[in-house]
Amino acid sequence: MDFGSIYHFLFETYVGIGVLIGVSLVVCIIIAALLELRTRKTYVDRGPREDDEDEWSFFDNEDE
């Protein structure tokens, strides 16, 4: 298989464009997961902040 046929498959056919999009999505998900793991390792949970009670959150429980 030469470069011309690979180029034709990837950029000039619907299946090839789908492969490019699928590979791009998988690569982005892997990179995002790796960066999230590195961020969690760097910034460990330091416990709740003192001023958390005053702030509104989308996930607040209104039954209190």
Secondary structure, 3 states (H helix, E strand, C coil): CCHHHHHHHHHHCHHHHHHHHHHHHHHHHHHHHHHHHHHHHHCCCCCCCHHHHCCCCCCCCCCC
